[in-house]
């Protein structure tokens, strides 16, 4: 295959390089090590997949690097895989650098074999070699290129070692017209191969050689392609794709004799690729069995078809135990600080003879609203610490694997549970993660049910109302919200699947779409990684407190202090009261027929934490999260007839009703449809009302 040579204005040769690799292989870290801050970030044309591009000079070459979306294969199931394959097949790339996680070489080599078959110059960059050494394993970097026929360069993106050698190899390999010499040791196979019907020695020409049956078919299809499309390059790759019944290639290059391919050979080709990968691993990887045995022993329990899900629920229960016990202990100190600050501010403003309405705005509106939310910061930090620990240890990937079978029976891809897991942290990135789903219907259904997963923004609501009304059972009441959200999401997915006849007819959605996900070896979490993860989440939380919640607190104060007659100390005469009383009939059947609660829930659409700050303002409680403030709030709620059952109904409705404004904006961006965004909001309000109705009335039978 011919490759273009790019020459920049300075006259020096330019090399266009595509970085390819599995997710989590360190590809982006390696890309950043070369480009630093000299990169451009945008979306690929027509899709929401991010595109990163950078340039740099080394010796007498200019390098243009493109960080392609992470992909496990080039079968074009996901949007990321489609983008990656389309770019690789274009003339824009001179050489491909396949970044492989050397500590998980067996999984990474599947993509490597597919890249080699594309016919482009490929270099295998063995990243994370330091981890391989730390685990006591060794990779024979002399034997590996003999078996694959491509250069193999050990690198460490984290330590920035091997980077110049990798670029040097790319510059010299971009114009290679033939692969490196292949040296295979197949025992008795060479003699049998030489006696086959094939006119050439496959093991001397191709790294990946299939069985005689498939090789015969490849030769026949290549012969047909040559007749029909004489200018077509890389006939072998196109023949393999046609045998796999690849939709894109089958449509672009239909055969004159379709009967030539009587069935799909995709599974056979996949199986034979993995058989060859096992052969490669057995020859080049040393001392892997001991580490694998430890992982396999743990996975026999963690991914058990029966015990895997109960173990996950137990682990999440422990997470909430620490979130409440440790978090509440730290929260007490925040509450004391807030109480002192609020009292001091009120005294200072009174001393300065500031007008009472302005004092009320600053103390009862802003300080009470924003400060009340900040007191929950310890609980939020503990929760994110636990989630980061589980993610970095390799456990969360197991949860997605355990849920794969369940999701398949619900008419969804196993990948759908990955966004749902992310929803425990924040719904916005969870919705964005639905991009990884290969089917548009899957994406939309996943976006519909993911907001039911309880995000961290709802935690302040659970903490406050469970402590107000459930005493020693507060942790259990809050934890039940997370389980309830998961159950409602699963139930909704099942109902949608039963009514979606078209989806039931799609073979890959009837339980046949298997989950291809990385199951990394268990490891001690990195303190640096956990710190970065938690800091980013805390920063987002503080930013929200300083912007969205700040503005919402001010708006709430105005709604509750101004009415048709102007400024009023009687809250029942304000705009907020009128709005709430107008909507109360909708909420009365679910135990939330109080105009103050209705207004707080409406305010919560801006950000779920605002429900807590709004309650503080609505019931004129200066520091609702302190012991004195909680007692005052409990008394105010009891005075209007709001009890434990109403509190649980409020927690349930807050869990399920329309997500925050940021999530709605993300749904609009990802779906590119205002109609779908509106449908999502209406659907979630309907589900929230129905579930809360059941919870409230069933609870009333026992209380």
Secondary structure as GFF3:
##gff-version 3
##sequence-region A 1 703
A	DSSP	beta_strand	6	7	.	.	.	ID=ss1
A	DSSP	beta_strand	13	21	.	.	.	ID=ss2
A	DSSP	alpha_helix	27	35	.	.	.	ID=ss3
A	DSSP	beta_strand	39	43	.	.	.	ID=ss4
A	DSSP	beta_strand	50	58	.	.	.	ID=ss5
A	DSSP	beta_strand	61	67	.	.	.	ID=ss6
A	DSSP	alpha_helix	79	89	.	.	.	ID=ss7
A	DSSP	beta_strand	95	101	.	.	.	ID=ss8
A	DSSP	three_ten_helix	102	104	.	.	.	ID=ss9
A	DSSP	alpha_helix	105	117	.	.	.	ID=ss10
A	DSSP	beta_strand	121	127	.	.	.	ID=ss11
A	DSSP	alpha_helix	129	134	.	.	.	ID=ss12
A	DSSP	beta_strand	138	139	.	.	.	ID=ss13
A	DSSP	alpha_helix	143	148	.	.	.	ID=ss14
A	DSSP	beta_strand	151	154	.	.	.	ID=ss15
A	DSSP	alpha_helix	163	173	.	.	.	ID=ss16
A	DSSP	alpha_helix	189	194	.	.	.	ID=ss17
A	DSSP	alpha_helix	202	205	.	.	.	ID=ss18
A	DSSP	alpha_helix	212	228	.	.	.	ID=ss19
A	DSSP	alpha_helix	235	243	.	.	.	ID=ss20
A	DSSP	alpha_helix	247	252	.	.	.	ID=ss21
A	DSSP	three_ten_helix	258	260	.	.	.	ID=ss22
A	DSSP	alpha_helix	266	284	.	.	.	ID=ss23
A	DSSP	beta_strand	285	286	.	.	.	ID=ss24
A	DSSP	alpha_helix	289	302	.	.	.	ID=ss25
A	DSSP	alpha_helix	307	351	.	.	.	ID=ss26
A	DSSP	alpha_helix	356	359	.	.	.	ID=ss27
A	DSSP	pi_helix	360	367	.	.	.	ID=ss28
A	DSSP	alpha_helix	368	374	.	.	.	ID=ss29
A	DSSP	alpha_helix	377	393	.	.	.	ID=ss30
A	DSSP	alpha_helix	395	409	.	.	.	ID=ss31
A	DSSP	alpha_helix	416	422	.	.	.	ID=ss32
A	DSSP	alpha_helix	427	432	.	.	.	ID=ss33
A	DSSP	three_ten_helix	433	436	.	.	.	ID=ss34
A	DSSP	alpha_helix	440	450	.	.	.	ID=ss35
A	DSSP	three_ten_helix	456	458	.	.	.	ID=ss36
A	DSSP	alpha_helix	459	469	.	.	.	ID=ss37
A	DSSP	three_ten_helix	471	473	.	.	.	ID=ss38
A	DSSP	alpha_helix	474	499	.	.	.	ID=ss39
A	DSSP	alpha_helix	501	505	.	.	.	ID=ss40
A	DSSP	three_ten_helix	507	509	.	.	.	ID=ss41
A	DSSP	alpha_helix	527	546	.	.	.	ID=ss42
A	DSSP	alpha_helix	548	561	.	.	.	ID=ss43
A	DSSP	beta_strand	562	563	.	.	.	ID=ss44
A	DSSP	beta_strand	566	567	.	.	.	ID=ss45
A	DSSP	three_ten_helix	571	573	.	.	.	ID=ss46
A	DSSP	alpha_helix	575	588	.	.	.	ID=ss47
A	DSSP	alpha_helix	595	603	.	.	.	ID=ss48
A	DSSP	alpha_helix	610	618	.	.	.	ID=ss49
A	DSSP	alpha_helix	627	639	.	.	.	ID=ss50
A	DSSP	alpha_helix	644	656	.	.	.	ID=ss51
A	DSSP	alpha_helix	661	671	.	.	.	ID=ss52
A	DSSP	alpha_helix	674	700	.	.	.	ID=ss53
###
